[in-house]
Amino acid sequence: MKYISKIILALVFPLMMVSCGEEYLETESGTNVSAGKIENSIQGAEAIMNGVYRKLFSNFASKPTGQGILSMTWRYDMRCEDIAFKRNSWGYYMDYKLWYAGELWGTTNENWSFYYNIILNCNKVMDNVENFKTEDDYKYVKAQAETMRSWAYFYLVRLYQQTYKGNEDKLGVILRKAGTYDALPRSTVQECYDFIETELLDAEKLLDGLSRKHKSHVNQNVVQGLLARVYLTQERWSDAASYAKKARSNSSLMSTEDYTAGFNSIKNNEWIWGLEIVSDEAKSWHSHYTVITTNLQADGTALNYNKYDMYYGINEDLYAKMDDNDVRKTLFNPTDARFPYLHSKWQIKSNFMGDFALMRGAEMLLIEAEADSHIAAKVTDAQNLLKELRVSRAIDAAAVADVAKTGQDLTDEILLERRIELWGEGFRWFDIKRTTGKMVRNVNQFQNPAYSTGISDAMMYINPGSSLWAMQVPKKEFEANDALNHDTDQNPEPPRGL
């Protein structure tokens, strides 16, 4: 059987059905939705999309590293320099060692399957949605499918190729636009970005004036935020700033009290997009929250496998760059007896779980600020935005000084702010790639001596353009796809890692 055809389709997803008038998502077995209903009704198309959203938080690997998109983005940050950890835990050690970029390794296969799973389900909707133009939910459902398909392609093209700028003509990923398994070649990076932009712009129009049915669904602000991310990566500064401003128009920066409340509630006013975890998704040790959090269950049972010392914290070098007046610094304890610089950013809400934040107003503010810092006429705007965020995160707002830097110094200051504000949320890997920065990993990250010995310079200092920045396409895709030639269409093989 072809590799790509093995990707699970929506019919086997437990589907999330929106309950009218309720503030949560009820669950229903995917087997309750017949093939005919999916192919022949707008309700069936919406059921597929609810299955896609559930895929974002469902456990696909029966382990904490498989808890949907939150596990995926945590693994991206584990490949960088800002997360410190005490010992090997559920494979994250392998991500830190950068072992999983080759064509036979688990992570490159898991990423490929995860995002193409979403794409193929969205394609099933797009194949049939034009049959329902007269239905009330036509625009809403089509926009959901276009947006989530583009969202998945944006991750794929950044994972399986170098950054956009300067690599437009290189091979990107396979653009599957229909729910078929035809042999198709890899499209160029430019073709991938053009498709993503076209889809998102259409979704933005479709969603104009429409209210979403649940915060897990995308609305116009979410689409605008995704466009801001795309334009930032393309260095289209004016477009990035404009769309980031639109995206955060209906959100406000959270208070310092909310910032320390555990990052676990979809009701947070700063969350533009999030996933509410329903009770049946409580998976005890299968939950990603059981690994990254440090708080206790109500019955006093220690989570995070404390007896195995599986703890995560901030790299002390980044901690040292944080102002003592910054509430975000209070989320890390440099003298914790269990693990120095242990974090408390994510805290379990109940039943081993917490909600997932997928887009926040602060991220959009930082995109706007970074983009403005590259536009001569908007440098003052960039400075003011940076100060606005710092004031909102200050224990004593009156003590926050004006931002006086300009040029590259200002941009670098904003990028540092992104590292602090978005720590552990899955942005660092892509930020280093798009800015063609040099990743400098140091022994402060490896607080267990067993993990800090024998580290080569090649792994401590990773230069722009290194083959480590782009995963290889899974070998099984080449075996199944006759349109691909392994000799000419595969990415360079990266070194095995540390």
SVG drawing of the C-alpha trace seen along z (x, -y; Angstrom):
<svg xmlns="http://www.w3.org/2000/svg" viewBox="-29 -58 63 60">
<polyline fill="none" stroke="black" stroke-width="0.4" points="0.0,0.0 1.3,-3.4 2.9,-5.3 0.8,-8.4 -2.4,-6.4 -1.7,-5.0 -2.2,-8.4 -5.4,-8.2 -8.4,-9.9 -11.1,-11.8 -13.5,-8.8 -11.4,-7.2 -11.0,-10.4 -13.3,-10.9 -15.1,-13.9 -15.8,-17.0 -19.4,-18.1 -20.3,-21.7 -23.2,-21.7 -25.4,-24.7 -25.4,-27.1 -22.6,-25.3 -19.1,-26.6 -17.3,-23.3 -17.0,-20.7 -18.8,-17.4 -17.3,-14.3 -18.8,-11.8 -17.4,-8.7 -16.3,-9.1 -18.1,-5.9 -21.3,-7.7 -20.8,-9.8 -21.4,-7.8 -19.3,-8.2 -22.5,-9.4 -23.1,-12.1 -19.5,-13.3 -19.6,-13.4 -23.0,-14.8 -23.7,-17.3 -22.3,-20.5 -22.8,-18.9 -20.5,-16.0 -17.8,-18.5 -18.0,-20.3 -17.7,-17.0 -14.4,-16.4 -13.1,-19.8 -14.0,-19.2 -12.0,-16.0 -9.1,-18.0 -9.2,-20.3 -9.4,-17.3 -6.3,-15.9 -4.5,-19.0 -4.8,-17.8 -5.4,-14.1 -2.6,-11.7 -1.3,-10.0 1.6,-8.1 0.4,-6.8 3.1,-8.8 3.5,-12.5 5.6,-13.3 2.5,-12.6 0.0,-14.9 -1.0,-16.8 0.5,-20.1 1.7,-21.2 4.0,-18.2 5.2,-19.0 6.0,-22.6 7.8,-21.7 10.0,-19.4 10.9,-22.2 12.1,-24.3 13.9,-21.4 16.2,-21.5 17.3,-25.0 19.2,-26.6 16.7,-28.2 15.2,-25.1 17.4,-23.3 16.5,-19.9 17.7,-17.5 17.5,-14.1 16.3,-12.1 12.5,-12.1 10.2,-10.5 12.5,-11.1 12.9,-14.9 16.5,-14.2 16.8,-12.9 15.3,-16.1 17.9,-18.1 20.6,-15.9 19.2,-16.6 19.1,-12.9 15.7,-12.9 16.3,-14.8 17.2,-11.9 14.9,-10.1 14.6,-7.0 14.1,-8.7 10.9,-8.9 10.5,-12.6 10.8,-13.3 8.2,-10.6 5.9,-11.8 6.0,-15.4 5.3,-14.5 2.4,-12.2 0.9,-14.6 0.6,-17.6 -0.3,-15.6 -3.0,-13.9 -4.5,-17.3 -4.0,-18.3 -5.7,-15.2 -8.7,-15.7 -9.0,-19.3 -8.8,-18.2 -11.7,-15.9 -13.7,-18.9 -12.4,-21.1 -13.2,-18.3 -16.9,-18.6 -17.6,-21.9 -18.6,-23.7 -21.6,-21.5 -23.0,-23.3 -22.8,-26.9 -26.4,-27.6 -25.9,-26.3 -25.6,-28.7 -22.3,-27.3 -20.7,-27.1 -18.3,-30.0 -17.5,-29.1 -16.6,-25.5 -14.6,-26.2 -12.6,-28.9 -11.8,-26.4 -10.5,-23.9 -8.5,-26.4 -6.9,-27.8 -6.0,-24.6 -4.6,-23.2 -2.4,-26.3 -1.4,-26.2 -0.2,-22.7 1.7,-23.5 3.4,-26.5 4.8,-24.1 5.9,-21.6 7.7,-23.9 9.7,-25.4 10.5,-22.0 11.6,-20.3 13.6,-23.2 15.7,-26.1 14.0,-29.5 12.1,-31.3 14.5,-34.2 17.2,-33.1 15.7,-29.6 12.7,-30.4 13.7,-28.1 14.7,-25.2 12.4,-22.2 9.7,-22.7 7.1,-20.0 4.4,-18.2 1.4,-20.4 -1.6,-18.0 -4.7,-20.0 -7.2,-17.1 -8.0,-14.1 -6.2,-11.7 -2.9,-9.8 -1.6,-10.6 2.2,-10.6 3.3,-14.3 6.7,-16.0 7.9,-18.5 6.9,-22.0 9.3,-24.9 9.4,-26.9 8.0,-29.9 5.1,-27.8 4.4,-26.6 4.3,-30.1 2.2,-31.4 -0.4,-28.6 -0.4,-29.3 -1.0,-33.0 -3.7,-32.6 -5.6,-30.2 -5.4,-32.4 -6.4,-35.5 -9.5,-33.7 -10.3,-32.4 -10.0,-36.0 -12.7,-37.1 -14.9,-34.2 -14.8,-34.8 -15.5,-38.5 -18.4,-39.2 -18.7,-35.6 -18.5,-34.6 -16.8,-31.3 -18.6,-28.5 -15.8,-27.8 -12.4,-29.3 -10.8,-26.2 -12.0,-27.1 -10.3,-29.8 -11.9,-33.1 -10.8,-36.1 -8.3,-37.3 -6.6,-33.9 -6.3,-33.9 -4.8,-37.4 -2.4,-36.2 -1.3,-33.3 -0.7,-35.7 1.4,-37.9 3.6,-34.9 3.9,-34.1 4.8,-37.7 7.3,-38.0 9.1,-34.9 9.1,-36.3 10.4,-39.7 7.4,-41.5 7.6,-44.0 4.7,-46.3 2.3,-43.4 3.5,-41.6 3.0,-44.7 -0.5,-45.4 -1.8,-41.9 -0.4,-41.4 -2.2,-44.6 -5.4,-43.3 -5.0,-39.9 -4.8,-41.4 -7.5,-43.9 -10.0,-41.9 -7.5,-40.8 -5.7,-42.5 -2.5,-41.8 -3.0,-39.7 -2.3,-41.0 0.7,-40.0 -1.7,-37.9 -2.9,-36.0 0.6,-35.5 1.4,-33.5 -1.9,-31.6 -0.6,-28.5 -1.1,-29.1 -3.8,-26.6 -7.2,-28.3 -8.8,-29.1 -10.7,-31.8 -7.6,-34.0 -8.4,-37.2 -5.0,-37.4 -5.5,-34.0 -6.6,-34.7 -6.8,-30.9 -6.7,-28.0 -7.8,-24.4 -10.1,-23.6 -9.3,-20.1 -12.4,-18.2 -12.6,-15.8 -12.4,-12.6 -9.0,-13.7 -7.5,-13.3 -4.8,-10.7 -2.8,-10.6 0.8,-10.0 -0.1,-10.2 -0.7,-13.9 2.0,-16.3 1.2,-18.4 2.4,-15.5 5.9,-16.0 6.4,-19.7 4.6,-20.8 5.7,-20.8 2.5,-21.3 0.6,-18.6 -2.7,-16.8 -5.4,-17.6 -4.7,-14.3 -1.1,-15.2 0.2,-12.8 3.3,-14.2 3.2,-14.6 6.1,-15.1 7.5,-11.7 9.4,-13.5 10.9,-10.3 12.8,-10.2 13.8,-13.9 12.2,-14.8 12.4,-18.6 12.6,-21.5 13.8,-25.0 15.2,-28.0 18.8,-28.3 20.5,-30.4 22.1,-32.7 18.6,-33.7 17.4,-34.0 20.2,-36.5 19.0,-38.7 15.6,-39.2 14.9,-42.3 14.3,-41.7 11.1,-43.8 9.8,-41.3 6.9,-39.1 8.1,-36.5 11.3,-36.0 9.2,-34.8 8.2,-31.8 11.7,-30.4 13.3,-29.4 17.2,-29.5 17.5,-27.9 14.9,-25.2 16.2,-22.1 14.8,-19.8 16.4,-21.5 17.9,-25.0 15.9,-27.4 12.9,-25.1 9.9,-26.6 6.3,-27.0 4.9,-28.5 2.5,-25.6 0.4,-24.2 -2.1,-21.4 -5.7,-22.7 -7.4,-19.4 -7.3,-15.7 -3.6,-15.9 -4.6,-18.4 -4.6,-22.0 -5.9,-24.0 -3.5,-24.7 -2.7,-28.3 -2.1,-28.4 -1.9,-32.2 -1.6,-35.1 -1.9,-38.8 1.7,-39.3 3.1,-37.3 1.2,-39.5 2.4,-42.7 6.0,-41.4 5.5,-40.6 4.3,-44.2 7.2,-45.6 9.8,-43.5 8.4,-44.4 8.2,-48.1 11.8,-48.1 12.8,-47.4 10.8,-50.4 12.6,-53.7 9.4,-55.7 8.0,-53.3 11.0,-52.9 9.3,-54.9 6.2,-52.7 8.4,-49.7 10.0,-51.2 6.5,-52.1 5.2,-48.6 8.2,-47.0 7.7,-49.3 3.9,-48.5 4.6,-44.8 7.2,-45.4 4.9,-47.6 2.2,-44.9 4.8,-42.3 6.4,-44.6 5.7,-44.1 6.2,-47.8 5.0,-49.4 6.3,-52.8 9.9,-51.5 10.0,-50.5 12.3,-52.7 11.8,-54.1 13.3,-52.0 16.0,-54.0 17.7,-51.5 17.4,-51.8 18.4,-49.8 19.7,-46.3 20.1,-46.9 16.3,-47.5 15.5,-44.4 17.8,-42.3 16.1,-43.6 12.7,-42.6 14.0,-39.2 15.3,-38.8 11.8,-39.8 10.3,-37.0 12.6,-34.5 11.5,-35.6 7.8,-36.1 7.3,-32.9 9.6,-30.6 8.6,-27.0 5.8,-27.8 7.5,-26.5 8.9,-29.7 12.6,-29.7 13.6,-27.1 11.8,-29.0 13.0,-32.4 16.7,-31.4 16.1,-29.9 14.3,-32.9 16.8,-35.4 19.6,-33.2 21.1,-33.4 23.7,-31.2 22.4,-28.9 24.8,-28.9 24.1,-26.1 26.2,-26.1 26.8,-23.8 24.4,-25.8 21.6,-24.1 22.9,-20.6 22.7,-20.7 23.2,-17.0 26.9,-16.3 26.1,-13.2 24.5,-15.3 27.2,-18.0 30.2,-15.8 31.6,-15.1 29.7,-17.9 31.3,-18.8 31.7,-22.4 29.5,-21.5 26.6,-20.8 27.3,-23.7 27.4,-26.3 25.0,-25.6 25.5,-28.0 22.8,-29.3 22.3,-26.9 23.4,-23.8 21.7,-20.6 20.5,-20.3 17.9,-23.1 15.9,-21.0 14.6,-17.5 14.8,-14.9 11.7,-13.7 10.8,-10.3 12.2,-7.5 8.8,-5.8 7.5,-8.7 10.1,-8.1 9.3,-4.4 5.6,-5.1 5.7,-8.2 6.9,-7.6 7.2,-11.3 10.1,-11.6 13.7,-10.7 15.7,-10.0 19.0,-11.1 17.8,-14.5 14.8,-15.3 16.0,-14.4 17.4,-17.1 21.1,-16.7 21.6,-14.2 22.2,-15.9 24.8,-14.7 23.4,-12.3 23.7,-14.8 25.6,-15.0"/>
</svg>
